């Protein structure tokens, strides 16, 4: 059971990393494969990243600053996985 939970946490960490990487690229078109993957990954990761984004201020305070919420989420999830 613990191994399954650790595997699910690892998969979620991977989804967060994929979302961070996809954020560097604009989807080719609304119906394209990259846009569909981006939509699915966003739906899966937003329940964790959204609240973190509201708590963690962006460096520099502007909308163009780097979003640190994926990094914080990965660190917290890795800590949780290690504690299991």
C-alpha positions in Angstrom: 0.0 0.0 0.0 2.8 2.4 0.9 4.6 1.5 -2.3 1.5 2.4 -4.3 1.1 5.7 -2.6 4.8 6.5 -3.2 4.3 5.6 -6.9 1.3 7.9 -7.1 3.2 10.8 -5.5 6.1 10.2 -8.0 3.6 10.3 -10.9 2.1 13.6 -9.6 5.6 15.0 -9.3 6.2 14.1 -12.9 2.9 15.8 -13.9 4.0 19.0 -12.1 7.4 18.9 -13.9 5.6 18.4 -17.3 3.4 21.3 -16.6 6.3 23.5 -15.7 8.0 22.5 -19.0 4.9 23.0 -21.0 4.5 26.5 -19.6 7.7 27.5 -21.5 5.9 26.8 -24.8 2.7 28.2 -26.3 0.4 25.4 -27.6 0.5 25.2 -31.4 -3.2 25.4 -31.7 -6.3 25.0 -29.5 -7.0 21.4 -30.7 -3.4 20.2 -31.1 -1.9 17.4 -29.2 0.3 19.7 -27.1 -2.7 21.8 -26.1 -4.7 18.7 -25.1 -1.8 17.4 -23.0 -1.4 20.8 -21.4 -5.2 21.0 -20.6 -5.1 17.5 -18.9 -1.9 18.2 -17.0 -3.3 21.6 -15.8 -6.6 20.0 -14.6 -4.6 17.4 -12.7 -2.1 19.7 -11.1 -4.1 22.9 -10.4 -5.7 21.6 -7.2 -2.2 21.6 -5.6 -0.5 24.5 -7.5 -3.5 26.9 -7.2 -3.5 27.2 -3.4 0.3 27.3 -3.3 0.3 30.1 -5.9 -2.0 32.2 -3.6 0.3 31.6 -0.6 3.7 32.0 -2.2 4.5 35.5 -3.5 6.2 35.8 -6.9 9.7 37.2 -6.7 9.7 40.8 -7.8 5.9 41.0 -7.4 5.1 41.3 -11.1 3.0 39.0 -13.3 6.1 38.3 -15.4 8.1 36.9 -12.4 8.8 33.2 -12.1 6.1 31.0 -10.5 7.8 29.1 -7.7 4.7 27.0 -6.8 5.8 24.0 -8.9 9.2 23.9 -7.2 7.6 24.1 -3.7 5.0 21.5 -4.6 7.7 19.1 -5.9 9.8 19.6 -2.7 6.8 19.1 -0.4 5.6 16.0 -2.3 9.2 14.5 -2.3 9.4 15.1 1.5 6.0 13.4 1.9 7.1 10.5 -0.3 10.3 10.1 1.8 8.4 10.1 5.1 6.2 7.2 4.0 
